[in-house]
Amino acid sequence: MIGVESLGGWGQAATVIGIVLLEAIVLYVGYGALEKLVGSKLIAAIRGDQ
């Protein structure tokens, strides 16, 4: 693991908040890229457009 238990209370809180924020950014960018790559093709397939 990361070893956040060795930090004080404020350090643990800041580390957890940073990790959660980083995870949210990675997911946001990842899902945005995935939507850009396959979104229009998927919508066209659902609508029956070719």
C-alpha distance matrix in Angstrom:
0.0 3.7 5.7 8.3 10.0 11.7 13.5 16.6 17.5 18.6 15.6 13.3 15.8 16.2 12.6 12.5 15.9 15.1 12.4 14.9 17.7 16.3 15.7 19.2 20.7 19.3 20.7 23.9 24.6 23.8 26.0 28.6 28.8 29.0 31.8 33.6 33.6 34.7 35.7 39.4 39.8 38.4 40.7 43.6 43.0 42.9 46.1 47.8 48.4 48.6
3.7 0.0 3.8 5.8 8.5 9.6 10.7 14.1 15.2 15.8 12.5 10.7 13.4 13.3 9.6 10.4 13.7 12.5 10.4 13.5 15.9 14.5 14.8 18.2 19.3 18.5 20.3 23.2 23.7 23.5 25.9 28.1 28.4 29.1 31.7 33.3 33.6 35.0 35.9 39.5 40.2 39.0 41.1 44.1 43.8 43.7 46.7 48.6 48.9 49.2
5.7 3.8 0.0 3.8 5.4 6.1 8.0 11.5 13.1 14.3 11.2 9.5 12.9 13.4 10.2 11.3 14.8 14.3 12.8 15.7 18.2 17.3 17.8 21.0 22.3 21.8 23.6 26.3 27.1 27.0 29.3 31.5 32.0 32.7 35.2 36.8 37.3 38.6 39.4 43.0 43.8 42.5 44.5 47.5 47.2 47.0 50.0 51.9 52.4 52.8
8.3 5.8 3.8 0.0 3.8 5.3 5.5 8.4 9.6 10.6 7.7 5.7 9.2 9.9 7.2 8.4 11.9 11.8 11.1 13.7 16.0 15.9 16.7 19.5 21.0 21.1 22.8 25.1 26.2 26.6 28.6 30.6 31.6 32.4 34.6 36.3 37.1 38.4 38.8 42.4 43.5 42.1 43.8 47.0 46.9 46.5 49.3 51.5 52.0 52.6
10.0 8.5 5.4 3.8 0.0 3.8 5.4 7.6 8.8 11.1 9.1 6.9 10.5 12.2 10.3 10.9 14.4 15.1 14.4 16.5 19.1 19.4 19.9 22.5 24.3 24.5 25.8 28.2 29.6 29.8 31.6 33.9 34.9 35.5 37.6 39.5 40.3 41.5 41.8 45.4 46.4 44.9 46.6 49.8 49.6 49.0 51.9 54.1 54.8 55.5
11.7 9.6 6.1 5.3 3.8 0.0 3.8 6.7 9.5 11.4 9.0 8.4 12.1 13.1 11.4 13.1 16.3 16.4 16.2 18.8 20.9 20.9 22.0 24.7 26.0 26.2 28.0 30.3 31.4 31.8 33.9 35.9 36.7 37.6 39.8 41.5 42.3 43.7 44.1 47.7 48.8 47.4 49.1 52.3 52.2 51.8 54.7 56.8 57.3 57.8
13.5 10.7 8.0 5.5 5.4 3.8 0.0 3.8 6.7 7.8 5.3 5.8 9.3 9.9 9.1 11.2 13.8 14.0 14.6 17.2 18.8 19.2 20.7 23.0 24.2 25.0 26.9 28.7 29.9 30.7 32.7 34.4 35.5 36.7 38.7 40.2 41.3 42.8 43.0 46.5 47.9 46.6 48.1 51.3 51.5 50.9 53.6 56.0 56.3 57.0
16.6 14.1 11.5 8.4 7.6 6.7 3.8 0.0 3.8 5.6 5.1 6.1 8.6 9.9 10.4 12.2 14.2 15.2 16.3 18.3 19.8 20.9 22.4 24.2 25.6 26.8 28.5 30.1 31.5 32.6 34.3 35.9 37.4 38.6 40.2 41.9 43.2 44.6 44.5 48.0 49.6 48.2 49.4 52.8 53.0 52.3 54.9 57.4 57.8 58.7
17.5 15.2 13.1 9.6 8.8 9.5 6.7 3.8 0.0 3.8 5.4 5.2 6.3 8.7 9.9 10.7 12.3 14.2 15.5 16.7 18.3 20.0 21.2 22.6 24.4 25.9 27.2 28.6 30.4 31.6 32.9 34.5 36.3 37.4 38.8 40.6 42.2 43.3 43.0 46.4 48.1 46.5 47.6 51.0 51.3 50.3 52.9 55.5 56.0 57.2
18.6 15.8 14.3 10.6 11.1 11.4 7.8 5.6 3.8 0.0 3.8 5.4 5.1 6.1 8.5 9.9 10.5 12.1 14.2 15.4 16.3 18.1 19.9 21.0 22.4 24.2 25.7 26.7 28.5 30.0 31.4 32.7 34.5 35.9 37.1 38.7 40.5 41.9 41.4 44.7 46.6 45.2 46.1 49.6 50.1 49.2 51.6 54.3 54.6 55.7
15.6 12.5 11.2 7.7 9.1 9.0 5.3 5.1 5.4 3.8 0.0 3.8 5.4 5.1 6.0 8.5 9.8 10.4 12.1 14.2 15.1 16.2 18.2 19.8 20.9 22.3 24.2 25.5 26.9 28.2 30.0 31.3 32.8 34.2 35.8 37.2 38.8 40.3 40.2 43.5 45.2 44.0 45.2 48.5 49.0 48.3 50.8 53.3 53.5 54.4
13.3 10.7 9.5 5.7 6.9 8.4 5.8 6.1 5.2 5.4 3.8 0.0 3.8 5.5 5.1 6.1 8.5 9.8 10.5 12.2 14.1 15.2 16.4 18.3 19.9 21.1 22.5 24.2 25.8 26.8 28.4 30.1 31.6 32.7 34.3 36.0 37.4 38.7 38.5 42.0 43.5 42.1 43.3 46.7 46.9 46.2 48.8 51.3 51.7 52.7
15.8 13.4 12.9 9.2 10.5 12.1 9.3 8.6 6.3 5.1 5.4 3.8 0.0 3.8 5.5 5.3 6.1 8.5 10.0 10.6 12.1 14.2 15.4 16.5 18.3 20.0 21.1 22.4 24.4 25.6 26.9 28.4 30.3 31.4 32.6 34.5 36.1 37.3 36.8 40.3 42.0 40.5 41.4 44.9 45.3 44.4 46.8 49.5 49.9 51.1
16.2 13.3 13.4 9.9 12.2 13.1 9.9 9.9 8.7 6.1 5.1 5.5 3.8 0.0 3.8 5.5 5.1 6.0 8.6 9.9 10.4 12.1 14.1 15.2 16.3 18.2 19.9 20.8 22.4 24.0 25.6 26.7 28.5 30.0 31.3 32.7 34.5 36.0 35.6 38.9 40.8 39.6 40.5 43.9 44.5 43.8 46.1 48.7 48.9 49.9
12.6 9.6 10.2 7.2 10.3 11.4 9.1 10.4 9.9 8.5 6.0 5.1 5.5 3.8 0.0 3.8 5.4 5.0 6.1 8.6 9.8 10.4 12.2 14.2 15.3 16.4 18.3 19.8 21.1 22.3 24.1 25.6 27.0 28.3 30.0 31.5 32.9 34.4 34.4 37.8 39.4 38.2 39.4 42.7 43.1 42.6 45.1 47.5 47.7 48.5
12.5 10.4 11.3 8.4 10.9 13.1 11.2 12.2 10.7 9.9 8.5 6.1 5.3 5.5 3.8 0.0 3.8 5.4 5.1 6.1 8.5 9.8 10.5 12.2 14.2 15.4 16.5 18.2 20.1 20.9 22.3 24.1 25.8 26.7 28.2 30.1 31.5 32.7 32.4 36.0 37.5 36.0 37.2 40.6 40.8 40.1 42.7 45.2 45.6 46.6
15.9 13.7 14.8 11.9 14.4 16.3 13.8 14.2 12.3 10.5 9.8 8.5 6.1 5.1 5.4 3.8 0.0 3.8 5.5 5.2 6.0 8.5 9.9 10.5 12.3 14.3 15.3 16.3 18.4 19.8 21.0 22.3 24.3 25.5 26.7 28.4 30.2 31.5 30.9 34.3 36.1 34.7 35.6 39.1 39.6 38.8 41.1 43.8 44.1 45.2
15.1 12.5 14.3 11.8 15.1 16.4 14.0 15.2 14.2 12.1 10.4 9.8 8.5 6.0 5.0 5.4 3.8 0.0 3.8 5.5 5.1 6.0 8.5 9.8 10.5 12.2 14.2 15.2 16.5 18.1 19.8 21.0 22.5 24.1 25.5 26.9 28.5 30.2 30.0 33.3 35.1 34.0 35.1 38.4 39.0 38.5 40.9 43.4 43.3 44.2
12.4 10.4 12.8 11.1 14.4 16.2 14.6 16.3 15.5 14.2 12.1 10.5 10.0 8.6 6.1 5.1 5.5 3.8 0.0 3.8 5.4 5.1 6.1 8.6 9.9 10.6 12.3 14.1 15.5 16.3 18.1 19.8 21.1 22.2 24.0 25.7 26.9 28.3 28.4 31.9 33.3 32.1 33.5 36.8 37.1 36.6 39.2 41.6 41.7 42.5
14.9 13.5 15.7 13.7 16.5 18.8 17.2 18.3 16.7 15.4 14.2 12.2 10.6 9.9 8.6 6.1 5.2 5.5 3.8 0.0 3.8 5.5 5.1 6.1 8.7 9.9 10.5 12.2 14.3 15.2 16.3 18.1 19.9 20.8 22.1 24.1 25.6 26.7 26.3 29.8 31.4 30.0 31.1 34.5 34.9 34.1 36.7 39.2 39.5 40.5
17.7 15.9 18.2 16.0 19.1 20.9 18.8 19.8 18.3 16.3 15.1 14.1 12.1 10.4 9.8 8.5 6.0 5.1 5.4 3.8 0.0 3.8 5.4 5.1 6.3 8.7 9.9 10.5 12.4 14.1 15.3 16.4 18.4 19.9 20.9 22.5 24.4 25.8 25.3 28.5 30.5 29.4 30.3 33.6 34.3 33.7 36.0 38.6 38.6 39.6
16.3 14.5 17.3 15.9 19.4 20.9 19.2 20.9 20.0 18.1 16.2 15.2 14.2 12.1 10.4 9.8 8.5 6.0 5.1 5.5 3.8 0.0 3.8 5.4 5.1 6.2 8.6 9.8 10.7 12.1 14.2 15.3 16.6 18.2 19.9 21.1 22.6 24.3 24.3 27.6 29.3 28.4 29.7 32.8 33.5 33.3 35.6 37.9 37.8 38.5
15.7 14.8 17.8 16.7 19.9 22.0 20.7 22.4 21.2 19.9 18.2 16.4 15.4 14.1 12.2 10.5 9.9 8.5 6.1 5.1 5.4 3.8 0.0 3.8 5.5 5.1 6.2 8.5 10.0 10.4 12.0 14.0 15.3 16.2 18.0 19.8 21.0 22.3 22.3 25.8 27.2 26.0 27.5 30.7 31.0 30.7 33.2 35.5 35.6 36.4
19.2 18.2 21.0 19.5 22.5 24.7 23.0 24.2 22.6 21.0 19.8 18.3 16.5 15.2 14.2 12.2 10.5 9.8 8.6 6.1 5.1 5.4 3.8 0.0 3.8 5.5 5.2 6.0 8.6 9.8 10.5 12.0 14.2 15.2 16.2 18.1 19.9 21.0 20.4 23.8 25.6 24.4 25.4 28.7 29.3 28.7 31.1 33.6 33.7 34.7
20.7 19.3 22.3 21.0 24.3 26.0 24.2 25.6 24.4 22.4 20.9 19.9 18.3 16.3 15.3 14.2 12.3 10.5 9.9 8.7 6.3 5.1 5.5 3.8 0.0 3.8 5.5 5.0 6.1 8.4 10.0 10.5 12.2 14.1 15.3 16.4 18.3 20.1 19.7 22.9 24.8 24.1 25.1 28.2 29.2 29.0 31.1 33.5 33.2 33.9
19.3 18.5 21.8 21.1 24.5 26.2 25.0 26.8 25.9 24.2 22.3 21.1 20.0 18.2 16.4 15.4 14.3 12.2 10.6 9.9 8.7 6.2 5.1 5.5 3.8 0.0 3.8 5.5 5.3 5.9 8.5 9.8 10.6 12.1 14.1 15.3 16.4 18.2 18.5 21.9 23.3 22.6 24.2 27.1 27.7 27.8 30.2 32.3 32.0 32.5
20.7 20.3 23.6 22.8 25.8 28.0 26.9 28.5 27.2 25.7 24.2 22.5 21.1 19.9 18.3 16.5 15.3 14.2 12.3 10.5 9.9 8.6 6.2 5.2 5.5 3.8 0.0 3.8 5.5 5.0 5.9 8.2 9.8 10.3 11.8 13.9 15.1 16.2 16.2 19.7 21.1 19.9 21.4 24.5 24.9 24.7 27.3 29.5 29.5 30.2
23.9 23.2 26.3 25.1 28.2 30.3 28.7 30.1 28.6 26.7 25.5 24.2 22.4 20.8 19.8 18.2 16.3 15.2 14.1 12.2 10.5 9.8 8.5 6.0 5.0 5.5 3.8 0.0 3.8 5.5 5.4 6.0 8.6 10.0 10.5 12.1 14.3 15.6 14.9 18.1 20.1 19.2 20.1 23.3 24.2 24.0 26.0 28.5 28.2 29.2
24.6 23.7 27.1 26.2 29.6 31.4 29.9 31.5 30.4 28.5 26.9 25.8 24.4 22.4 21.1 20.1 18.4 16.5 15.5 14.3 12.4 10.7 10.0 8.6 6.1 5.3 5.5 3.8 0.0 3.8 5.6 5.1 6.1 8.6 9.9 10.5 12.3 14.4 14.4 17.3 19.2 19.0 20.2 22.9 24.0 24.3 26.3 28.4 27.8 28.3
23.8 23.5 27.0 26.6 29.8 31.8 30.7 32.6 31.6 30.0 28.2 26.8 25.6 24.0 22.3 20.9 19.8 18.1 16.3 15.2 14.1 12.1 10.4 9.8 8.4 5.9 5.0 5.5 3.8 0.0 3.8 5.4 5.2 6.2 8.6 9.9 10.6 12.3 13.0 16.3 17.5 17.0 18.8 21.5 22.0 22.5 24.9 26.7 26.3 26.6
26.0 25.9 29.3 28.6 31.6 33.9 32.7 34.3 32.9 31.4 30.0 28.4 26.9 25.6 24.1 22.3 21.0 19.8 18.1 16.3 15.3 14.2 12.0 10.5 10.0 8.5 5.9 5.4 5.6 3.8 0.0 3.8 5.4 4.9 6.0 8.5 9.8 10.5 10.3 13.8 15.2 14.3 15.7 18.7 19.3 19.4 21.7 23.8 23.7 24.4
28.6 28.1 31.5 30.6 33.9 35.9 34.4 35.9 34.5 32.7 31.3 30.1 28.4 26.7 25.6 24.1 22.3 21.0 19.8 18.1 16.4 15.3 14.0 12.0 10.5 9.8 8.2 6.0 5.1 5.4 3.8 0.0 3.8 5.5 5.1 6.1 8.6 10.2 9.5 12.5 14.6 14.4 15.3 18.0 19.3 19.6 21.4 23.6 22.9 23.6
28.8 28.4 32.0 31.6 34.9 36.7 35.5 37.4 36.3 34.5 32.8 31.6 30.3 28.5 27.0 25.8 24.3 22.5 21.1 19.9 18.4 16.6 15.3 14.2 12.2 10.6 9.8 8.6 6.1 5.2 5.4 3.8 0.0 3.8 5.4 5.0 6.2 8.7 9.4 12.1 13.6 14.0 15.7 17.8 18.9 19.9 21.8 23.4 22.5 22.6
29.0 29.1 32.7 32.4 35.5 37.6 36.7 38.6 37.4 35.9 34.2 32.7 31.4 30.0 28.3 26.7 25.5 24.1 22.2 20.8 19.9 18.2 16.2 15.2 14.1 12.1 10.3 10.0 8.6 6.2 4.9 5.5 3.8 0.0 3.8 5.4 5.1 6.2 7.4 10.6 11.4 11.2 13.3 15.6 16.1 17.0 19.4 20.9 20.4 20.5
31.8 31.7 35.2 34.6 37.6 39.8 38.7 40.2 38.8 37.1 35.8 34.3 32.6 31.3 30.0 28.2 26.7 25.5 24.0 22.1 20.9 19.9 18.0 16.2 15.3 14.1 11.8 10.5 9.9 8.6 6.0 5.1 5.4 3.8 0.0 3.8 5.4 5.5 4.5 7.9 9.6 9.2 10.5 13.1 14.2 14.7 16.6 18.6 18.0 18.7
33.6 33.3 36.8 36.3 39.5 41.5 40.2 41.9 40.6 38.7 37.2 36.0 34.5 32.7 31.5 30.1 28.4 26.9 25.7 24.1 22.5 21.1 19.8 18.1 16.4 15.3 13.9 12.1 10.5 9.9 8.5 6.1 5.0 5.4 3.8 0.0 3.8 5.9 5.7 7.4 9.5 10.6 11.6 13.4 15.1 16.3 17.6 19.3 17.9 18.2
33.6 33.6 37.3 37.1 40.3 42.3 41.3 43.2 42.2 40.5 38.8 37.4 36.1 34.5 32.9 31.5 30.2 28.5 26.9 25.6 24.4 22.6 21.0 19.9 18.3 16.4 15.1 14.3 12.3 10.6 9.8 8.6 6.2 5.1 5.4 3.8 0.0 3.8 6.1 7.7 8.1 9.6 11.8 12.9 13.9 15.8 17.5 18.5 17.2 16.8
34.7 35.0 38.6 38.4 41.5 43.7 42.8 44.6 43.3 41.9 40.3 38.7 37.3 36.0 34.4 32.7 31.5 30.2 28.3 26.7 25.8 24.3 22.3 21.0 20.1 18.2 16.2 15.6 14.4 12.3 10.5 10.2 8.7 6.2 5.5 5.9 3.8 0.0 3.8 5.8 5.3 6.0 8.6 10.0 10.5 12.2 14.3 15.2 14.5 14.4
35.7 35.9 39.4 38.8 41.8 44.1 43.0 44.5 43.0 41.4 40.2 38.5 36.8 35.6 34.4 32.4 30.9 30.0 28.4 26.3 25.3 24.3 22.3 20.4 19.7 18.5 16.2 14.9 14.4 13.0 10.3 9.5 9.4 7.4 4.5 5.7 6.1 3.8 0.0 3.8 5.5 5.2 6.2 8.6 9.9 10.7 12.4 14.1 13.5 14.3
39.4 39.5 43.0 42.4 45.4 47.7 46.5 48.0 46.4 44.7 43.5 42.0 40.3 38.9 37.8 36.0 34.3 33.3 31.9 29.8 28.5 27.6 25.8 23.8 22.9 21.9 19.7 18.1 17.3 16.3 13.8 12.5 12.1 10.6 7.9 7.4 7.7 5.8 3.8 0.0 3.8 5.4 5.2 6.1 8.6 9.9 10.5 12.1 10.6 11.4
39.8 40.2 43.8 43.5 46.4 48.8 47.9 49.6 48.1 46.6 45.2 43.5 42.0 40.8 39.4 37.5 36.1 35.1 33.3 31.4 30.5 29.3 27.2 25.6 24.8 23.3 21.1 20.1 19.2 17.5 15.2 14.6 13.6 11.4 9.6 9.5 8.1 5.3 5.5 3.8 0.0 3.8 5.5 5.1 6.1 8.7 9.9 10.4 9.2 9.2
38.4 39.0 42.5 42.1 44.9 47.4 46.6 48.2 46.5 45.2 44.0 42.1 40.5 39.6 38.2 36.0 34.7 34.0 32.1 30.0 29.4 28.4 26.0 24.4 24.1 22.6 19.9 19.2 19.0 17.0 14.3 14.4 14.0 11.2 9.2 10.6 9.6 6.0 5.2 5.4 3.8 0.0 3.8 5.4 5.1 6.2 8.6 9.8 10.0 10.9
40.7 41.1 44.5 43.8 46.6 49.1 48.1 49.4 47.6 46.1 45.2 43.3 41.4 40.5 39.4 37.2 35.6 35.1 33.5 31.1 30.3 29.7 27.5 25.4 25.1 24.2 21.4 20.1 20.2 18.8 15.7 15.3 15.7 13.3 10.5 11.6 11.8 8.6 6.2 5.2 5.5 3.8 0.0 3.8 5.4 5.1 6.2 8.5 8.6 10.6
43.6 44.1 47.5 47.0 49.8 52.3 51.3 52.8 51.0 49.6 48.5 46.7 44.9 43.9 42.7 40.6 39.1 38.4 36.8 34.5 33.6 32.8 30.7 28.7 28.2 27.1 24.5 23.3 22.9 21.5 18.7 18.0 17.8 15.6 13.1 13.4 12.9 10.0 8.6 6.1 5.1 5.4 3.8 0.0 3.8 5.5 5.1 6.0 5.0 6.9
43.0 43.8 47.2 46.9 49.6 52.2 51.5 53.0 51.3 50.1 49.0 46.9 45.3 44.5 43.1 40.8 39.6 39.0 37.1 34.9 34.3 33.5 31.0 29.3 29.2 27.7 24.9 24.2 24.0 22.0 19.3 19.3 18.9 16.1 14.2 15.1 13.9 10.5 9.9 8.6 6.1 5.1 5.4 3.8 0.0 3.8 5.5 5.0 6.0 7.2
42.9 43.7 47.0 46.5 49.0 51.8 50.9 52.3 50.3 49.2 48.3 46.2 44.4 43.8 42.6 40.1 38.8 38.5 36.6 34.1 33.7 33.3 30.7 28.7 29.0 27.8 24.7 24.0 24.3 22.5 19.4 19.6 19.9 17.0 14.7 16.3 15.8 12.2 10.7 9.9 8.7 6.2 5.1 5.5 3.8 0.0 3.8 5.4 7.8 10.1
46.1 46.7 50.0 49.3 51.9 54.7 53.6 54.9 52.9 51.6 50.8 48.8 46.8 46.1 45.1 42.7 41.1 40.9 39.2 36.7 36.0 35.6 33.2 31.1 31.1 30.2 27.3 26.0 26.3 24.9 21.7 21.4 21.8 19.4 16.6 17.6 17.5 14.3 12.4 10.5 9.9 8.6 6.2 5.1 5.5 3.8 0.0 3.8 5.6 9.0
47.8 48.6 51.9 51.5 54.1 56.8 56.0 57.4 55.5 54.3 53.3 51.3 49.5 48.7 47.5 45.2 43.8 43.4 41.6 39.2 38.6 37.9 35.5 33.6 33.5 32.3 29.5 28.5 28.4 26.7 23.8 23.6 23.4 20.9 18.6 19.3 18.5 15.2 14.1 12.1 10.4 9.8 8.5 6.0 5.0 5.4 3.8 0.0 3.8 6.4
48.4 48.9 52.4 52.0 54.8 57.3 56.3 57.8 56.0 54.6 53.5 51.7 49.9 48.9 47.7 45.6 44.1 43.3 41.7 39.5 38.6 37.8 35.6 33.7 33.2 32.0 29.5 28.2 27.8 26.3 23.7 22.9 22.5 20.4 18.0 17.9 17.2 14.5 13.5 10.6 9.2 10.0 8.6 5.0 6.0 7.8 5.6 3.8 0.0 3.8
48.6 49.2 52.8 52.6 55.5 57.8 57.0 58.7 57.2 55.7 54.4 52.7 51.1 49.9 48.5 46.6 45.2 44.2 42.5 40.5 39.6 38.5 36.4 34.7 33.9 32.5 30.2 29.2 28.3 26.6 24.4 23.6 22.6 20.5 18.7 18.2 16.8 14.4 14.3 11.4 9.2 10.9 10.6 6.9 7.2 10.1 9.0 6.4 3.8 0.0
